[in-house]
Amino acid sequence: MTTTDPSPAATARPSLSAARERFLSGRPLPPGVPEEVLAAWRRARFFGVPHDLTEPVAGPPLPGESVLLGAARPVLDRVAPALGVDGSLLVLTDERLRVLWTAGSVPGLGGCAALSEQEVGNNSAALALRVRSRAEVHGPEHFLDRWQDVSAVSVPVLGPEGGQVLGTLTVASPLSAAGRPHPQGALAEATVAAVETELRARAGRGERVLLDAYVRAARGQNRAVAALDGRNRLVSDAAQRLLTPEVLAVLERTAAGARDTDVTGFAELPEGAGCTAHVTPVRLDGRTIGIVAALDPLADPAPQAPAASSPPVALTGSSVSWRHAVGRAVELARLQEPLLLTGERGTGKSALARELFGPDPVQAADAARDPGLGQALPAWQPGRPLLLRHAERLAQPGVAALNSLLDQHPDTRLVVTYTPGAPVGPCLERLLDKLSARSVTLPPLRERTEDIRELLSALAPRTTPGQPPLTWTLDALRALQLYPWPGNVTELAHVVRALAERRRATGPVRRAELPDAVREGPAARPLSPMEHAERAAILEALRRHGGNKARAAAALGIGRATLYRKLREYRR
């Protein structure tokens, strides 16, 4: 006789449900609660999400025109009729987890306009957006009471250029004993694959139309023409000689805004640009998809004023997630109350904090060097803005000193930066809970890859007169946008600086000039910091030895079989 063991997920649910009740009531948790689930509950508490939320969440306003929804709707309309059989719900969100489209019905899931963790706590769509892969959340793993009997699987939708996340697709159903994998996970993945195929087809058409418009405008000798659509950039040799980083930034912004406004006419270029730019929109199926700019040098240019400085790197970026975070930080910084900036290392928390303070002299304290704040706080002058970096490294005396300062000087202009990840003690956790009502989370670079073009211009060293700015081939840009950037903007800055200092070639930077890890593209699965370092060492050894694996293995001091095995593991 054969027996079937119950699913691990099924047997774990009662204990996980009891653990959640203990968490909500502040009692000690039983052992065995998955760390990722506990971290998700803590984030929900950090964001102030009420676990008994009953009213539908009112999300941010939806865009007037959604490229994702336009490509996905034909696919979703074909899939939706199959949902009625099992009583499931199909949900499409954008990159900010705003709900664009729903079909079907599941108790407890109706009416939500947004699925961000800040609004509804742990859910599969937010998890899939963060890990950039299929994610599941079942029953009590959710934070909300209303989702305790719901299972959901979500898959991110990736864009055809750069692999940026455009949104998520979720299939939710009543909780069952089947546990993982979600029975409709294959349906979600197949639907996303069909949507991405449609996106690629539409993107391909747009690129061809942009190329045709560029070729028509560039006909004739030495015509200075640039064609841009926010992702691709085609620049003639004559235009390359006229373009400065400031002019290029204006054209990029014009291309990004062309979908919403009529841009026909002369672009407003910065003073001392040395040329004019006449802009013509490029249209496809009645929509503006980009621009063509015809550049003309000024016949008798006036003496040039000093070139306008580039915007600070801390404020550079036009992606929705970045502008939303910066706008929220600027809004909160206007009030004389503490502000908490959170995010991964290298996302620009400290740099943004200094921009928020403006020209005022700032007292800086670094908990990584002074965990107890015994050196920084005694030297602080009341009324002076205070920047506290690396709050995650605060020791208990430092937490107590900071709480005392806030009690004595509640109107202090204080910005605290915090990098989540390491376990925190109860004192620091209470401090973070206290600051969480006025917190902003900066998105990692891999979630705003559309900003990489602007960052490249802002991070490049200023060129000398007559020297062309650092430019990039489309292939190099694709590699930069596909790389996951574990060190975020800081890592990108190191790459740009190294290329600017070391390269001797002329013309745009080619993919072959990029560091090995960036040129080869990301691994097929998320890697630990140790694996990232190991993979980079292997790629560097292979580059030095012309791809000869036997010589690379010998140089690394490992067997050839070990080298092959590690390369296979990184491709999984």
Beta strands, then each sheet from edge to edge (+ up, - down):
strand 1: 89-94
strand 2: 99-104
strand 3: 135-138
strand 4: 150-158
strand 5: 165-174
strand 6: 225-228
strand 7: 233-235
strand 8: 265-266
strand 9: 275-284
strand 10: 287-297
strand 11: 339-342
strand 12: 363-366
strand 13: 386-389
strand 14: 414-418
strand 15: 439-441
sheet 1: 2+ 1- 5+ 4- 3+
sheet 2: 7+ 6- 10+ 9- 8+
sheet 3: 12+ 13+ 14+ 11+ 15+
end
